[in-house]
Amino acid sequence: MKVTREQANQNRDRVLEVAGRLFRERGFDGIGVADLMKSAGLTHGGFYGQFASKEELMAEACERTFDKAADFWAQLAERAEGNPLAAVMQAYLSKQHRDNPGEGCVMAALGADAARQGPSLRQAVTGGTRKVLDLFTNLAPGRAKALKRERAVLAYASMVGALILARAVDDEALSDEILQTVVASLPG
């Protein structure tokens, strides 16, 4: 049965959505194409009609995840009373975000893996990081562009590092302490 262009686009969107979640949950090497397609409710054979390689899928899934995160954080910042960057930091460094890596930040879940991947994925991560840093620069307090950028880089790097540490330890009290201490100390 022939798939319409609209259905093919919907299938591609579903694969990207599922891949983004599963890569963040299991890592890039933690799920194969066959299992990923099965999780998306599609056949393995349909993969290569959509993507040239798993690396292409990884890059596109990361791009999409970064875009969604930036949109979410921008909306959160718009609704924030007071300091918008502080509102984003508090949401990011929350127990809910810590406990749901499949729904969370690409960098916290896959940053170390991404450093060992090919150029298309690294390019996607670089583009996503720039997008987030540009957003955070706009949200950061202050007037001087250089100071705002410095605060944005410090905030993002601290947030990602804190989330990685909070997820890695097996002591919930220590994990909570890491999140609370970093959110309280970040510029904002």
C-alpha positions, -999 to 999 in steps of 0.1 A, spaced: 0 0 0 14 34 -11 19 59 17 8 95 10 32 124 14 13 136 44 14 102 61 52 99 53 57 133 70 37 122 100 57 90 102 89 109 100 78 133 128 68 103 149 102 86 144 120 119 153 99 123 184 104 87 196 141 88 187 147 120 207 131 105 237 148 71 235 182 85 227 179 107 259 167 77 279 192 51 266 220 69 248 228 68 211 242 33 213 215 21 237 189 16 210 191 2 175 172 12 145 149 -18 145 138 -13 181 135 24 176 112 19 146 92 -7 165 87 18 193 75 43 167 50 17 155 67 14 121 87 -13 103 125 -14 102 123 -13 64 107 21 64 137 37 82 159 41 51 131 57 32 132 84 58 168 87 68 202 80 51 217 67 84 213 64 121 236 94 125 213 115 103 184 105 126 205 113 157 214 147 144 178 156 133 163 143 166 188 164 186 180 195 165 143 190 171 148 184 208 169 216 211 143 236 192 115 223 214 135 231 246 143 266 234 106 272 226 96 258 260 121 280 278 111 311 259 75 305 268 84 299 304 104 331 304 75 351 289 52 340 318 78 346 345 74 373 370 106 390 378 138 374 364 130 352 334 164 334 334 159 325 371 125 310 362 141 289 335 169 278 358 144 267 385 124 247 361 155 231 346 171 222 380 139 206 393 133 170 406 108 165 377 135 173 351 161 152 369 138 122 371 127 122 334 158 123 312 137 111 282 117 143 283 146 166 293 177 183 281 197 169 252 230 181 267 225 166 301 215 133 287 238 130 257 265 156 259 293 132 266 280 108 239 278 136 214 314 145 218 323 110 204 300 112 174 304 122 138 304 157 123 266 160 115 256 152 151 283 175 165 271 203 141 235 197 154 246 200 190 267 231 182 237 248 166 214 238 194 238 251 220 241 284 202 204 287 201 201 281 238 229 305 246 214 332 225 181 327 243 198 328 277 218 359 267 185 377 259 171 366 292 201 374 314 199 405 335 221 434 327 227 458 298 261 451 286 259 424 259 293 408 269 282 405 305 248 390 295 266 365 273 290 355 301 260 350 325 242 329 299 272 306 293 278 303 331 241 295 337 238 269 310 271 252 317 263 251 355 227 239 348 238 210 326 266 200 350 244 201 380 217 180 363 243 154 352 257 152 388 222 151 403 212 122 380 245 103 386 245 101 424 224 74 442 217 95 473 185 115 467 193 140 495 227 148 478 210 150 445 185 175 458 213 195 475 232 197 442 201 211 423 192 235 451 227 248 456 233 255 419 200 272 413 206 294 443 241 304 431 235 311 395 235 346 381 200 360 379 
